Amino acid sequence: MVDDDLELCSQVTQYLGDEGFKVDAVYDGEQGVECARSGIYELVVLDVMLPRLSGFDVLRRISGEPHRAVLMLSARGEDIDKIVGLQIGADDYLPKPFNPHELVARIRAILRRTCQRSLKSGILAHDVIVIGDVEMDKDAWKVRRSGIIVELTAFELNLLELLMRAAGRVLTREKLARLILQCQFDPYDRSIDTHVSNLRKKLGRQPDGSERIKSVRGVGYVYARPRESDS
């Protein structure tokens, strides 16, 4: 979701999460372009009025991205906005304020249409995550760094997926243990730390020499996006 209304983003993220969607929110147009091009997301909920880059400009930059559906929002609710958005490449348009049930219904309808278009063209979108020089094709259970396959265990691949999908955000050791080990967190269990250490060795450092997976002392780990990496 790309919207500078933090309260609305929080409400929509929670509501869509309860409906089974995985949702991230960013609050300006340039971040929206970056996220939409990352290959992580199937659909972008995009506001028209945004700082740094308008929703229409974001749409122009991402409209050529394959398998990237866009639902536009606007508080203005003007017909001209709807026409322009649809002409540029939006899949649907929803004026604010909106009923959350309608938002879910429109999202599901867009995703159904996107899937049908892919099947008719003989193309099935893969679940691919790309951050910097690392690419994960979850459907094929393969990870590549600079085009070279990195051999990972199933445990390591699942751990890396969680970290990459949450890139830039800290995941606690407790959450990682709960999702990966599927057991109650034991602060004396160093399994997660060991697997993170193995991942670091196999993936190597960023091209600038910084760690891909950073430790946050006493909390957990974060997969650093290239622009956020430091020594």
Number of C-alpha atoms within 10 A of each C-alpha: 25 29 24 17 13 13 10 12 19 14 12 18 18 14 16 17 13 10 11 8 12 12 18 16 19 19 18 22 26 19 16 27 21 14 18 25 17 14 20 17 20 15 19 25 21 27 28 23 19 21 13 12 16 18 26 21 17 23 24 15 15 20 17 11 11 12 20 21 24 26 22 25 26 20 13 14 14 10 10 10 18 20 12 12 23 17 10 15 17 23 22 18 22 20 17 12 11 12 10 13 12 11 18 16 10 17 21 12 14 18 18 12 14 19 15 14 14 15 12 9 8 9 12 14 15 12 14 17 19 18 18 16 13 19 21 24 15 15 10 10 13 15 24 16 17 11 10 11 14 17 15 17 12 10 13 16 18 16 20 20 17 16 21 24 17 15 20 19 14 17 19 16 22 17 14 18 20 14 14 15 14 10 10 11 14 12 9 6 11 12 13 20 14 11 16 20 12 14 21 15 10 13 19 15 13 19 11 10 11 15 19 25 25 18 17 13 7 8 12 17 23 21 24 24 17 18 8 10 17 14 7
